[in-house]
Amino acid sequence: MTDAPAAGVAGPAGAGAALLDLLNGFIVELREAGLPVSLTENLDAMEAVQHIPLDDREAFKYALAATLVKNHAHWRAFETVFEVYFSLRGPEYAVGEDGAPQLSPEDLEGEGDQPAGEGQGNGQGGSGDALTPEELAEMLYQALLRGDDAVLRAMARQAVKRYAGMEPGRPVGGTYYLYRTLRNLDLDGMMERLMQQARDDAPEGLTPLEERLEHDEYEHRLEQLKQEIEAEIRRRLVADRGVDAMARTLRKPLPEDIDFMHASREEMISLRKALQPLTRRLAVRLARKRRHGRKGPLDFRNTVRHSLSYGGVPAEPKFKYPRPAKPEIFVVADISGSVAAFARFTLHLVHAIASQFSRVRSFVFIDGIDEVTRFFEGEEDIVAAIHRVNTEADVVWVDGHSDYGHAFEVFWNRWGREIGPKTTVIILGDARNNYHASQSWVIKEMRHKARHVYWLNPEPRAYWDTGDSIVGEYGVHCDGTFECRNLRQLERFVDHLV
Amino acid sequence: MTSDALPSDEPRFDSVGDVRERLRKVDYLSDEGIAGIVYLADRLGKPILVEGPAGTGKTQLAKSVAEVTGARLIRLQCYEGLDESKALYEWNYKKQLLRIQATRGEGETAGWDEIEDDIFSDDFLLTRPLLEAIRAEDPVVLLIDEVDRVEVETEALLLEILSDYQVSIPELGTITARQIPLVFLTSNNTRELSEALKRRCLYLHVDYPDMEREKEIVLTKVPEVTEALADEIARIVRSIRQLELKKAPSVSETLDWARTLVLLGKEHVDGDTAAETASILLKYQSDIAKAVKELASNPQGVRTGAGPAGPAR
């Protein structure tokens, strides 16, 4: 596999088999990453790449994407695998000095307001090796100011070479190098300078709107720079360790498979993005199901009435219009640190589809418990409401460590009476009770009064009832306990609920 | 594939660049991905499934492609409850009845088989969009709009057409396409489409355009706008789309906004104008409030070392 880049895309005759091999490996890796690639799609991809010029990397990418990726949420995973497999192709992406676009003096001195020293530095090294860090920063600043993509790419390359400190064979992930490079570039300071420049340029100062726009513009460029740096690091890592090894380490889970409890910051963002279309889809699906679901019970009177036209034979049975009851939902969520993210997503999801239920009431607890329904009422922005839940709800009783037993007891005393036969209670939490009393009788009582009691646990099933987890003790009194580690499982549960 | 049986098999486009160029002539500004996939669809003879947020020009793409290829656009608008008789074909029941009665009236003693053959013939067939596209002699582009609105079961109706370009009618046999039409399916992603359907299509996700392209689109579609104003519009819209909103402004809303600004005679958008006309870009009160607030505030903490920036509102 590693010699494939050498065969390259340039020689069409010999490259056929190598390309086929590479594509096969690529598709296997896509499947490993969780994308459902069928055999037909595989064949389509093979056919598609015959119709496009192979040296056009973008076209190649789109051809593969169009045939292999049929869900936009999978795009990122695809892109990562693509970058790993094909990052060494195409002249402008080659690693090393010869193929790299040179930092030419002309590129950088377009404005003529730079110290002459830089031009000289470029002249001899050709790749800016001789620049001092200050000069490098200055060049980067100029490139950002003008939004010059070619120079930005070259600067990213240079920065990685200089700051990442990559050594062959070192078993360190790409994020480490990224962090080192970015720390040295001091992008926050760069932003500050750019904004200052923008303010100085404006004759009578910037209005807030203009300030905002300038800021977004530079942010966009900085983001581009970061992506270039990331890509460059990836290229170098692949060159060092080979395609297969890197594909494994860089594999990104699909948004619906991200584990709530161990999501990184970046994964959290993609989770939140995935949540919105999900709620919309769920709402549509649930509404449809309600309308088209089963038929209602037999409508005897109507059937008899219609039977008159058949001489009294009930030939055409009539059914009542189905009116499935909308359940009333009580969400009782543990929002202590370990499971906070999970509680947040579930609350968001349930409130986003609140119209599918007759009423949604939410309670949150750590060792004290508080009703938070009021934050959601009259607030259109669910994100803001959840933020208020996290900051304003009164959930600490003694020490701020989860105490399910106490929280349940208080819940029962204050709101237990309001649970009725139409109520479905959903309890969210890992049931790690810090060895307090469980008070599982509350759940038992609840089940007597409520329609259903469900328990959602964000921990893998294998960890249940280990250590201080007592989910089993509560679980025997519930109608169902569900493992709910990612959006996929959460979606399945909500579907089941209605 | 079934393409070998079809007479007209000339590709419609020479290259990806050609697609782009010709689309541009009818004022559709495509990007590399869109043009590339249209080109591939033509070469591979496969339908395109276009997905993306509302108002990003999915339907317009099909219309524009029809225009540049000189093809007739046949459109099937999907909705809940769409069925065979509305999508594929239907027997003209009344005409069949008439025919039977007429035969009886003439006193002829036509045999049962004869009549049956007669009334299940082409004359009594009402073609609906899908069948029409298959039987068309002239070049056509078939647009199946908002395919996510039909139920999962109804999707199956489309499968035969999409993979083999044929329709089976029990009484008549199988009708195969005389030419492979370009097929576009659009979806707003309100539900997951079935695997079977996706497998048969090329997938194209049309997202909001990047700033440069949006500016170009504004300039092309609203000729009265000045370059500077278009630039400002595109930048503001980009900033708004970065906020977490219920519904981000679509391209068509951007264009409406641009037209409004031109009508109002604005050469330049300042904070007040943006706030006053935000209701054209955004359709939810909470979104408008949020956008107005965000745009007027300094990003991420005020860092105005150089004195107050502009008049405070």
Interface residues (C-beta under 8 A of the other chain):
Chain A: P36 S38 T40 E41 D44 E47 A48 H51 I52 D56 E58 A59 Y62 A63 A65 A66 T67 V69 K70 N71 H72 W75 E192 M195 Q196 R199 D200 G205 L206 T207 P208 L209 E210 E211 R212 L213 H215 D216 E217 H220 P277 R280 R281 V284 R285 R288 H292 E380 D381 V383
Chain B: V16 E32 G33 G36 I37 Y39 L40 R43 L44 K46 L49 E51 G52 E80 E151 N189 T190 R191 E192 E195 K198 R199 C201 L202 Y203 L204 H205 M211 E232 R235 I236 R238 S239 Q242 E244 K246 V269 D270 G271 A274 Y284 Q285 S286 K290 E294 L295 A296 S297 N298 P299 Q300 R303 T304 G305 A306 G307 P308 A309 G310 P311 A312 R313
